[in-house]
Amino acid sequence: MSTLRTIGEIRGSLPGDQVRHFDAELADTDIDALPQVLHRWATLGTDGFLDFLLTTPFEGVEFGARSYDDQEEHE
């Protein structure tokens, strides 16, 4: 994925529920801190973590030795 270069690109890359958090933080950010805030949000928008979670949220994850159904059979 290419690097996000504008505030509009950053907003467009975020999930809908995160846009309002971005807007609120941006509105309260001091001008001197703006580059760091934008860099952090741009990183969040391009790291692919959300896409990873949505495509294979539990693939390869082992939750335990037995299920609740197995537990009930042994009681």
C-alpha positions in Angstrom: 0.0 0.0 0.0 1.3 3.5 -0.8 2.1 6.1 1.8 -0.8 8.4 2.6 0.1 12.0 1.8 -3.0 14.1 2.6 -5.5 14.5 5.4 -8.2 13.4 3.0 -6.3 10.2 2.2 -5.8 9.4 5.9 -9.5 9.9 6.6 -10.5 7.8 3.6 -8.3 4.9 4.8 -9.8 4.7 8.2 -12.8 2.5 9.2 -16.0 4.6 9.6 -16.0 4.3 13.4 -12.5 5.7 13.6 -13.0 8.8 11.4 -14.8 10.7 14.2 -11.9 10.0 16.6 -9.5 11.2 14.0 -11.5 14.4 13.4 -11.8 15.0 17.2 -8.1 14.6 17.8 -7.2 16.7 14.8 -9.4 19.5 16.0 -7.7 19.6 19.4 -4.1 19.1 18.1 -1.6 22.0 18.6 -0.1 23.1 15.3 3.4 22.1 16.5 2.2 18.5 17.2 0.3 18.1 13.9 3.1 16.2 12.0 3.3 13.6 14.8 -0.5 13.1 15.0 -0.9 12.8 11.2 2.0 10.4 11.0 0.5 8.2 13.7 -2.9 8.1 12.0 -1.4 7.5 8.6 0.5 4.5 10.0 -2.8 3.2 11.5 -4.5 3.7 8.1 -1.9 1.7 6.2 -0.7 -1.0 8.5 -3.2 -3.5 7.2 -4.1 -4.7 10.7 -7.8 -4.1 10.4 -7.9 -5.9 7.0 -6.1 -8.8 8.6 -8.6 -9.1 11.4 -11.6 -8.9 9.1 -10.3 -11.6 6.7 -9.1 -14.3 9.1 -9.9 -13.4 12.7 -9.4 -16.8 14.2 -7.3 -18.8 11.7 -4.7 -20.9 13.4 -5.7 -19.8 16.9 -6.1 -22.6 19.5 -8.5 -21.7 22.3 -8.1 -24.7 24.6 -8.0 -28.5 24.8 -11.7 -29.0 24.9 -14.9 -27.2 24.1 -17.8 -26.4 26.5 -19.7 -29.3 24.9 -17.0 -31.7 25.8 -16.9 -30.4 29.3 -20.7 -30.9 29.8 -20.3 -34.6 28.7 -17.7 -35.2 31.4 -19.7 -33.8 34.3 
